[in-house]
């Protein structure tokens, strides 16, 4: 009986986080995301992601003009809500973007890269481990 009481208390005190709070509107827009993913695959290579000391470096594809790249990157932490980061894309002359990881907790993140180039829209997801 004590075991059941302990389990009931534990279950009622456990916090459950939804993966995304606005999951229903996201589901309605999913076809747009599919089209963007298809466009990204058509480029032939994905955005290159590398880790450097205290930063994530994104290198966009060679065929994209630096000045015409726009969009945003959502640094998404699936295991813990409220520790995400939203960054507007700003590339240098080498088509690179640097995201500082000083504000992020250590752990696994998903980079949700939503970008456009000359009115063509792209979307990619890549996983990174912040240490």
C-alpha positions as CSV (number, residue, x, y, z in Angstrom):
1,X,0.0,0.0,0.0
2,X,2.9,2.4,0.8
3,X,4.4,1.7,-2.6
4,X,1.1,2.8,-4.3
5,X,0.9,5.9,-2.3
6,X,4.5,6.8,-3.1
7,X,3.9,6.2,-6.8
8,X,0.8,8.3,-6.9
9,X,2.6,11.2,-5.2
10,X,5.5,10.9,-7.6
11,X,3.4,10.8,-10.7
12,X,1.3,13.8,-9.6
13,X,4.5,15.9,-8.9
14,X,6.2,15.0,-12.2
15,X,6.2,17.9,-14.8
16,X,5.4,17.0,-18.3
17,X,6.6,19.3,-21.1
18,X,4.9,19.3,-24.5
19,X,7.4,19.0,-27.3
20,X,5.9,22.2,-28.7
21,X,3.3,24.3,-27.1
22,X,1.6,25.3,-30.4
23,X,1.6,21.8,-31.8
24,X,-1.8,22.2,-33.6
25,X,-1.0,25.3,-35.7
26,X,2.4,23.6,-36.5
27,X,0.6,20.5,-37.8
28,X,-1.5,22.7,-40.1
29,X,1.6,24.2,-41.6
30,X,3.4,20.9,-42.1
31,X,3.0,20.8,-45.9
32,X,4.9,24.0,-46.2
33,X,7.7,22.4,-44.1
34,X,7.7,19.4,-46.4
35,X,8.1,21.6,-49.5
36,X,10.9,23.5,-47.9
37,X,12.7,20.2,-47.0
38,X,12.3,19.1,-50.6
39,X,13.9,22.4,-51.8
40,X,16.8,21.9,-49.4
41,X,17.4,18.4,-50.7
42,X,17.4,19.7,-54.3
43,X,20.5,21.8,-53.4
44,X,22.5,18.7,-53.3
45,X,24.2,19.4,-49.9
46,X,22.9,20.5,-46.6
47,X,24.0,23.4,-44.4
48,X,27.4,22.4,-42.8
49,X,27.3,22.5,-39.0
50,X,30.5,22.4,-37.0
51,X,31.3,23.0,-33.3
52,X,34.1,25.3,-32.3
53,X,35.0,26.5,-28.8
54,X,31.9,28.1,-27.4
55,X,30.1,28.5,-30.7
56,X,28.2,26.7,-33.5
57,X,29.3,27.5,-37.0
58,X,26.8,27.1,-39.9
59,X,28.2,27.2,-43.4
60,X,25.6,27.6,-46.1
61,X,25.8,26.0,-49.6
62,X,28.2,27.3,-52.2
63,X,25.5,28.1,-54.8
64,X,23.8,30.6,-52.4
65,X,24.7,34.3,-52.6
66,X,25.6,35.6,-49.1
67,X,23.6,38.8,-49.5
68,X,20.4,37.0,-50.5
69,X,20.2,34.5,-47.6
70,X,17.7,35.3,-44.9
71,X,15.7,33.5,-42.3
72,X,16.2,32.3,-38.8
73,X,17.6,29.4,-36.7
74,X,15.8,27.9,-33.8
75,X,18.2,26.3,-31.4
76,X,15.7,23.9,-29.9
77,X,16.2,21.9,-26.7
78,X,13.7,19.0,-26.8
79,X,14.4,17.7,-23.3
80,X,13.7,21.0,-21.4
81,X,11.3,23.7,-22.4
82,X,12.3,27.3,-22.0
83,X,16.0,26.9,-22.9
84,X,15.6,27.5,-26.6
85,X,17.3,30.3,-28.6
86,X,16.0,32.1,-31.7
87,X,18.6,33.7,-34.0
88,X,18.1,35.6,-37.2
89,X,20.4,34.5,-40.0
90,X,23.3,36.9,-40.6
91,X,26.1,35.5,-42.7
92,X,29.6,36.8,-43.4
93,X,31.3,36.9,-46.8
94,X,32.1,33.1,-46.5
95,X,28.4,32.2,-46.1
96,X,29.0,31.4,-42.5
97,X,27.0,32.2,-39.4
98,X,28.2,31.9,-35.9
99,X,25.9,31.2,-32.9
100,X,27.4,31.7,-29.4
101,X,26.7,28.8,-27.1
102,X,27.5,30.6,-23.8
103,X,23.8,31.1,-23.0
104,X,22.9,27.5,-23.7
105,X,22.9,24.6,-21.2
106,X,25.1,21.6,-22.0
107,X,23.2,18.9,-23.9
108,X,21.5,18.0,-27.1
109,X,19.9,20.6,-29.3
110,X,18.2,20.5,-32.6
111,X,19.0,23.3,-35.1
112,X,15.8,24.1,-37.0
113,X,17.2,26.2,-39.9
114,X,14.4,28.0,-41.8
115,X,15.9,30.1,-44.6
116,X,15.3,31.5,-48.0
117,X,17.4,32.6,-51.0
118,X,15.9,34.5,-54.0
119,X,12.3,33.7,-52.9
120,X,12.9,30.0,-52.7
121,X,12.3,28.7,-49.1
122,X,14.4,25.9,-47.4
123,X,14.2,24.0,-44.1
124,X,16.7,21.7,-42.4
125,X,17.1,20.1,-39.0
126,X,20.4,19.1,-37.6
127,X,21.4,17.9,-34.2
128,X,24.3,19.3,-32.2
129,X,25.7,18.5,-28.8
130,X,26.7,21.5,-26.7
131,X,29.5,20.8,-24.2
